[in-house]
Amino acid sequence: MDFADDKHLDVYQNIEFGLKQQYETNSRLTDSLCILALDNAKIAIKQQFGYARNERVSSDENVQGIIDWCVSVGLERIDKVNDLSLKEYVSRIEKIKGPVILHAGDGSRSYYHFIKNFLP
């Protein structure tokens, strides 16, 4: 499935909107920390649904905003909007992580510079 066929396309934008806000409010947030936060967000949202209980979520203050944002988006949408499942939501977080990794090779905040003009 590509983006054009994804009935949950707006989920990507919701998550990325929060990432942009975090980059703008936290000057210490780097692409590497964003990647760490997205990995931890996957664990944190799973824990909200009773899974991943033995996994630990980072308590680093530089990533907490992203984790909290992803969890809040997930709680608003999973099983409530367009039949979005936990598995589908987690896969969208993972899919967003790909471009963050790609742009991280161009500088410490390159992903932010990439998305900032595309999001409100």
C-alpha distance (Angstrom), angle and dihedral (degrees) to the residues before:
residue distance angle dihedral
M1 . . .
D2 3.78 . .
F3 3.78 128.8 .
A4 3.81 93.6 -93.1
D5 3.81 91.9 60.1
D6 3.80 96.4 43.2
K7 3.82 113.0 113.0
H8 3.80 87.7 -164.0
L9 3.80 95.9 54.5
D10 3.79 91.2 127.0
V11 3.80 89.9 62.1
Y12 3.81 89.4 69.4
Q13 3.79 90.6 52.9
N14 3.81 91.9 46.8
I15 3.79 91.5 53.1
E16 3.80 94.3 43.0
F17 3.80 91.1 49.0
G18 3.81 87.7 60.2
L19 3.79 91.9 46.0
K20 3.80 90.2 53.5
Q21 3.80 91.0 50.3
Q22 3.79 91.0 50.6
Y23 3.80 92.4 50.2
E24 3.81 89.3 50.2
T25 3.80 95.5 48.7
N26 3.80 98.7 38.8
S27 3.80 114.9 53.0
R28 3.82 89.9 -174.7
L29 3.80 92.8 60.6
T30 3.79 109.9 110.8
D31 3.78 131.0 -178.9
S32 3.81 89.2 -104.5
L33 3.80 90.6 55.1
C34 3.80 89.7 46.0
I35 3.81 89.1 55.6
L36 3.81 89.6 50.0
A37 3.80 90.1 48.4
L38 3.80 93.2 50.6
D39 3.80 91.0 50.4
N40 3.79 89.3 50.3
A41 3.81 91.8 45.2
K42 3.80 89.2 58.9
I43 3.79 89.6 55.2
A44 3.80 93.5 43.5
I45 3.81 94.8 52.0
K46 3.80 91.1 46.9
Q47 3.80 88.7 52.7
Q48 3.81 89.8 54.3
F49 3.80 87.2 62.0
G50 3.81 95.6 44.9
Y51 3.81 99.8 -94.8
A52 3.83 134.1 110.1
R53 3.80 91.5 32.6
N54 3.80 92.2 153.2
E55 3.80 93.7 52.4
R56 3.77 122.0 91.9
V57 3.80 125.3 -130.9
S58 3.80 117.6 -145.7
S59 3.77 116.8 -108.8
D60 3.82 94.4 -159.9
E61 3.80 107.6 138.2
N62 3.82 91.2 -139.2
V63 3.80 92.6 63.1
Q64 3.80 101.2 33.5
G65 3.79 94.8 88.3
I66 3.80 92.5 57.1
I67 3.79 92.2 45.5
D68 3.80 91.5 49.8
W69 3.81 91.9 46.6
C70 3.80 94.0 50.3
V71 3.80 91.5 47.3
S72 3.80 92.1 49.6
V73 3.83 92.3 49.2
G74 3.79 89.7 47.8
L75 3.80 93.8 49.5
E76 3.81 90.4 50.4
R77 3.80 94.0 49.5
I78 3.80 113.6 25.9
D79 3.81 110.7 102.3
K80 3.82 89.1 -7.3
V81 3.82 109.3 71.0
N82 3.82 123.6 48.0
D83 3.82 91.8 -24.3
L84 3.82 92.3 -71.2
S85 3.79 108.5 179.6
L86 3.78 127.9 -152.1
K87 3.80 89.3 -112.4
E88 3.81 91.6 52.2
Y89 3.80 91.8 47.9
V90 3.80 92.8 50.0
S91 3.81 89.8 49.2
R92 3.80 89.6 55.0
I93 3.79 91.5 52.8
E94 3.80 87.8 50.4
K95 3.79 91.1 49.0
I96 3.82 91.4 52.7
K97 3.79 89.4 50.8
G98 3.83 90.1 63.5
P99 3.82 96.4 67.9
V100 3.81 90.7 42.0
I101 3.81 88.6 57.0
L102 3.80 91.0 45.1
H103 3.80 94.5 51.2
A104 3.81 93.6 41.4
G105 3.80 87.2 74.7
D106 3.81 88.8 65.9
G107 3.80 97.3 55.1
S108 3.77 143.6 -43.9
R109 3.84 95.8 -78.2
S110 3.80 101.3 21.9
Y111 3.79 94.6 123.6
Y112 3.80 90.0 58.2
H113 3.79 90.7 50.3
F114 3.80 88.0 50.8
I115 3.83 97.4 51.0
K116 3.80 102.2 32.7
N117 3.80 94.8 85.8
F118 3.80 94.8 46.0
L119 3.79 98.8 54.4
P120 3.80 131.7 60.8
